[in-house]
Amino acid sequence: FLNKPSSELEAKVILEKLSGNVHTVYTGLSMICSVCGKEDSDFDKTIVHFNYLTEKSILKYIESGEPMDKAGAYGIQGMGSFLVKKIEGKLDTVIGFPKELFKKMLKEHEDCLKV
């Protein structure tokens, strides 16, 4: 698991491990209908290919402060986009909220949503 770094040193270690490598991001959603009690859970995954990073680029990115509140020590939606070579899957999954999956789950509960 790649959590949020607790220090700049930990952010550096995480980014060094990700450099030039591939990892998979999983984001899950759960929904419980307050009307009928139906429970639903699902997840989405995206494969992330990282660029090779120099120590200088890692340190400069850490200096920005952005990695400190991000799981995996990077924010693909912000300055951290330069770290990523390509993704296989949906960007929203990496950001942390898979909108298409959420819409699909809402559609499955649409009978309960009609008031």
Backbone as CSV, one residue per row, in Angstrom:
resi,resn,N_x,N_y,N_z,CA_x,CA_y,CA_z,C_x,C_y,C_z
1,PHE,0.836,-1.186,0.000,0.000,0.000,0.000,0.875,1.241,0.000
2,LEU,0.417,2.256,-0.700,1.121,3.528,-0.712,0.261,4.559,0.010
3,ASN,0.632,4.849,1.224,-0.099,5.821,2.029,0.433,7.222,1.789
4,LYS,-0.146,8.178,2.496,0.390,9.537,2.481,1.709,9.526,3.239
5,PRO,2.720,10.213,2.732,4.001,10.227,3.444,3.897,11.012,4.750
6,SER,4.594,10.530,5.765,4.580,11.210,7.062,5.721,12.215,7.189
7,SER,6.630,12.214,6.225,7.754,13.151,6.247,8.262,13.343,4.820
8,GLU,9.076,14.362,4.632,9.677,14.588,3.319,10.600,13.439,2.940
9,LEU,11.285,12.877,3.916,12.161,11.734,3.646,11.338,10.545,3.141
10,GLU,10.201,10.291,3.779,9.351,9.189,3.333,8.808,9.456,1.928
11,ALA,8.461,10.703,1.629,8.003,11.062,0.283,9.098,10.766,-0.738
12,LYS,10.317,11.090,-0.406,11.458,10.841,-1.302,11.626,9.345,-1.549
13,VAL,11.550,8.559,-0.500,11.694,7.102,-0.624,10.585,6.532,-1.516
14,ILE,9.353,6.983,-1.314,8.223,6.501,-2.119,8.433,6.852,-3.585
15,LEU,8.776,8.105,-3.860,8.950,8.545,-5.244,10.125,7.842,-5.916
16,GLU,11.178,7.564,-5.159,12.308,6.803,-5.712,11.873,5.388,-6.087
17,LYS,11.008,4.786,-5.272,10.507,3.435,-5.578,9.596,3.441,-6.805
18,LEU,8.811,4.485,-6.970,7.897,4.575,-8.105,8.621,4.912,-9.408
19,SER,9.735,5.608,-9.321,10.486,6.074,-10.487,10.780,4.939,-11.467
20,GLY,10.319,5.119,-12.705,10.578,4.146,-13.760,9.791,2.858,-13.646
21,ASN,8.901,2.775,-12.688,8.145,1.541,-12.447,6.661,1.714,-12.769
22,VAL,5.941,0.616,-12.621,4.501,0.572,-12.879,3.802,0.131,-11.596
23,HIS,2.690,0.778,-11.270,1.890,0.340,-10.127,0.403,0.457,-10.474
24,THR,-0.413,-0.179,-9.673,-1.855,-0.177,-9.905,-2.549,0.548,-8.760
25,VAL,-3.451,1.453,-9.131,-4.249,2.199,-8.156,-5.663,1.618,-8.165
26,TYR,-6.152,1.270,-6.986,-7.516,0.773,-6.815,-8.298,1.806,-6.012
27,THR,-9.512,2.103,-6.471,-10.396,2.981,-5.718,-11.761,2.307,-5.614
28,GLY,-12.271,2.204,-4.389,-13.540,1.528,-4.164,-14.621,2.474,-3.692
29,LEU,-15.854,2.095,-3.979,-17.029,2.840,-3.528,-18.020,1.868,-2.909
30,SER,-18.699,2.315,-1.884,-19.788,1.543,-1.283,-20.990,2.453,-1.127
31,MET,-22.155,1.863,-1.300,-23.388,2.634,-1.214,-24.427,1.794,-0.462
32,ILE,-25.129,2.427,0.442,-26.242,1.780,1.143,-27.470,2.663,0.945
33,CYS,-28.506,2.089,0.395,-29.742,2.832,0.154,-30.501,2.987,1.468
34,SER,-30.798,4.213,1.824,-31.522,4.459,3.076,-33.010,4.116,2.957
35,VAL,-33.503,3.925,1.732,-34.908,3.593,1.517,-35.135,2.085,1.600
36,CYS,-34.367,1.316,0.801,-34.616,-0.133,0.732,-33.559,-0.960,1.460
37,GLY,-32.462,-0.317,1.851,-31.405,-1.027,2.570,-30.434,-1.786,1.687
38,LYS,-30.606,-1.690,0.363,-29.712,-2.390,-0.560,-28.289,-1.861,-0.403
39,GLU,-27.345,-2.796,-0.324,-25.930,-2.445,-0.208,-25.229,-2.799,-1.508
40,ASP,-24.302,-1.945,-1.906,-23.563,-2.174,-3.141,-22.136,-1.681,-2.953
41,SER,-21.190,-2.461,-3.414,-19.781,-2.071,-3.382,-19.143,-2.477,-4.697
42,ASP,-18.215,-1.667,-5.162,-17.489,-1.971,-6.388,-16.171,-1.208,-6.356
43,PHE,-15.298,-1.522,-7.294,-14.016,-0.832,-7.363,-13.603,-0.667,-8.809
44,ASP,-12.652,0.207,-9.019,-12.055,0.411,-10.334,-10.549,0.400,-10.142
45,LYS,-9.826,0.098,-11.203,-8.370,0.108,-11.106,-7.776,0.780,-12.330
46,THR,-6.641,1.412,-12.121,-5.885,2.050,-13.189,-4.414,1.716,-12.992
47,ILE,-3.758,1.373,-14.088,-2.326,1.076,-14.059,-1.578,2.364,-14.385
48,VAL,-0.599,2.705,-13.550,0.156,3.952,-13.691,1.613,3.625,-14.008
49,HIS,2.113,4.188,-15.109,3.510,4.038,-15.516,4.237,5.338,-15.163
50,PHE,5.258,5.233,-14.339,6.008,6.408,-13.909,7.197,6.664,-14.830
51,ASN,7.505,7.935,-15.031,8.745,8.313,-15.702,9.924,7.991,-14.795
52,TYR,11.114,7.915,-15.379,12.329,7.853,-14.565,12.563,9.253,-14.013
53,LEU,12.769,9.361,-12.719,12.898,10.659,-12.057,14.320,10.870,-11.576
54,THR,14.807,12.078,-11.755,16.115,12.421,-11.198,15.932,12.802,-9.738
55,GLU,16.999,12.717,-8.984,16.923,13.132,-7.581,16.530,14.601,-7.496
56,LYS,17.056,15.408,-8.421,16.749,16.839,-8.429,15.248,17.079,-8.640
57,SER,14.641,16.347,-9.580,13.206,16.553,-9.832,12.360,16.073,-8.656
58,ILE,12.788,14.995,-8.007,12.075,14.503,-6.821,12.131,15.540,-5.706
59,LEU,13.314,16.066,-5.442,13.476,17.051,-4.364,12.700,18.332,-4.653
60,LYS,12.713,18.769,-5.921,11.975,19.981,-6.287,10.468,19.766,-6.096
61,TYR,9.989,18.591,-6.463,8.566,18.291,-6.293,8.201,18.245,-4.808
62,ILE,9.026,17.617,-4.002,8.773,17.556,-2.557,8.765,18.960,-1.961
63,GLU,9.677,19.795,-2.444,9.776,21.183,-1.973,8.469,21.948,-2.210
64,SER,7.710,21.563,-3.232,6.438,22.237,-3.527,5.385,21.960,-2.447
65,GLY,5.582,20.874,-1.689,4.625,20.503,-0.651,3.491,19.613,-1.130
66,GLU,3.313,19.513,-2.433,2.185,18.747,-2.969,2.164,17.276,-2.553
67,PRO,3.299,16.590,-2.500,3.239,15.155,-2.180,2.812,14.828,-0.753
68,MET,2.840,15.799,0.134,2.684,15.503,1.557,1.262,15.099,1.972
69,ASP,0.270,15.434,1.174,-1.095,15.023,1.538,-1.715,14.108,0.478
70,LYS,-0.841,13.419,-0.253,-1.303,12.541,-1.322,-0.846,11.111,-1.079
71,ALA,-1.760,10.172,-1.223,-1.376,8.761,-1.171,-0.403,8.489,-2.313
72,GLY,0.679,7.807,-2.006,1.700,7.541,-3.012,2.639,8.707,-3.241
73,ALA,2.449,9.790,-2.500,3.308,10.978,-2.551,3.269,11.698,-3.896
74,TYR,2.157,11.553,-4.635,2.033,12.342,-5.863,0.569,12.646,-6.148
75,GLY,0.366,13.789,-6.787,-0.968,14.197,-7.212,-0.992,14.297,-8.724
76,ILE,-1.552,13.298,-9.372,-1.559,13.249,-10.836,-2.353,14.411,-11.437
77,GLN,-3.286,14.977,-10.663,-4.113,16.070,-11.148,-3.434,17.423,-10.973
78,GLY,-2.273,17.455,-10.363,-1.569,18.711,-10.124,-0.185,18.708,-10.736
79,MET,0.749,19.291,-10.001,2.132,19.362,-10.475,2.727,17.978,-10.685
80,GLY,2.221,16.989,-9.976,2.740,15.632,-10.081,2.456,14.951,-11.404
81,SER,1.707,15.599,-12.281,1.409,14.984,-13.582,2.683,14.718,-14.381
82,PHE,3.737,15.512,-14.164,4.989,15.310,-14.902,5.691,14.017,-14.502
83,LEU,5.323,13.446,-13.368,5.941,12.208,-12.900,5.454,10.994,-13.683
84,VAL,4.270,11.120,-14.276,3.592,9.979,-14.888,3.819,9.955,-16.396
85,LYS,4.262,8.798,-16.870,4.491,8.591,-18.304,3.175,8.321,-19.022
86,LYS,2.377,7.394,-18.473,1.065,7.090,-19.046,0.240,6.326,-18.024
87,ILE,-1.076,6.290,-18.291,-1.968,5.476,-17.459,-2.775,4.554,-18.364
88,GLU,-3.151,3.411,-17.812,-4.058,2.486,-18.481,-5.280,2.381,-17.580
89,GLY,-6.314,3.111,-17.955,-7.510,3.177,-17.133,-7.973,4.615,-17.023
90,LYS,-8.731,4.889,-15.997,-9.345,6.208,-15.850,-8.573,7.091,-14.864
91,LEU,-8.399,8.332,-15.266,-7.713,9.315,-14.427,-8.438,9.500,-13.094
92,ASP,-9.774,9.524,-13.115,-10.558,9.725,-11.887,-10.251,8.678,-10.818
93,THR,-9.921,7.473,-11.261,-9.593,6.409,-10.313,-8.321,6.749,-9.556
94,VAL,-7.336,7.307,-10.259,-6.073,7.684,-9.614,-6.296,8.879,-8.688
95,ILE,-7.125,9.807,-9.111,-7.411,10.992,-8.298,-8.153,10.600,-7.020
96,GLY,-8.983,9.554,-7.108,-9.619,9.056,-5.891,-11.125,8.992,-5.898
97,PHE,-11.764,9.359,-7.022,-13.221,9.247,-7.092,-13.631,8.861,-8.508
98,PRO,-13.873,7.568,-8.735,-14.239,7.103,-10.081,-15.679,7.486,-10.433
99,LYS,-15.836,8.590,-11.156,-17.164,9.137,-11.453,-18.048,8.177,-12.249
100,GLU,-17.468,7.507,-13.243,-18.275,6.584,-14.051,-18.825,5.442,-13.197
101,LEU,-18.013,4.930,-12.304,-18.453,3.863,-11.409,-19.566,4.367,-10.491
102,PHE,-19.414,5.593,-9.983,-20.432,6.193,-9.121,-21.759,6.346,-9.873
103,LYS,-21.687,6.829,-11.120,-22.902,6.987,-11.925,-23.577,5.639,-12.159
104,LYS,-22.770,4.612,-12.431,-23.308,3.255,-12.635,-24.028,2.771,-11.377
105,MET,-23.419,3.002,-10.223,-24.028,2.569,-8.962,-25.317,3.343,-8.686
106,LEU,-25.306,4.647,-8.967,-26.529,5.442,-8.785,-27.650,4.928,-9.681
107,LYS,-27.297,4.591,-10.923,-28.299,4.079,-11.859,-28.924,2.787,-11.334
108,GLU,-28.115,1.941,-10.706,-28.626,0.694,-10.147,-29.573,0.937,-8.967
109,HIS,-29.504,2.133,-8.384,-30.353,2.489,-7.241,-31.404,3.532,-7.622
110,GLU,-31.607,3.766,-8.922,-32.469,4.878,-9.334,-33.914,4.745,-8.859
111,ASP,-34.412,3.523,-8.700,-35.789,3.361,-8.205,-35.939,3.955,-6.810
112,CYS,-34.926,3.802,-5.992,-34.970,4.337,-4.625,-34.757,5.847,-4.596
113,LEU,-34.144,6.378,-5.645,-33.835,7.805,-5.664,-35.026,8.654,-6.103
114,LYS,-36.016,8.029,-6.716,-37.211,8.763,-7.153,-38.097,9.037,-5.946
115,VAL,-38.392,10.288,-5.740,-39.210,10.677,-4.587,-40.536,11.227,-5.054
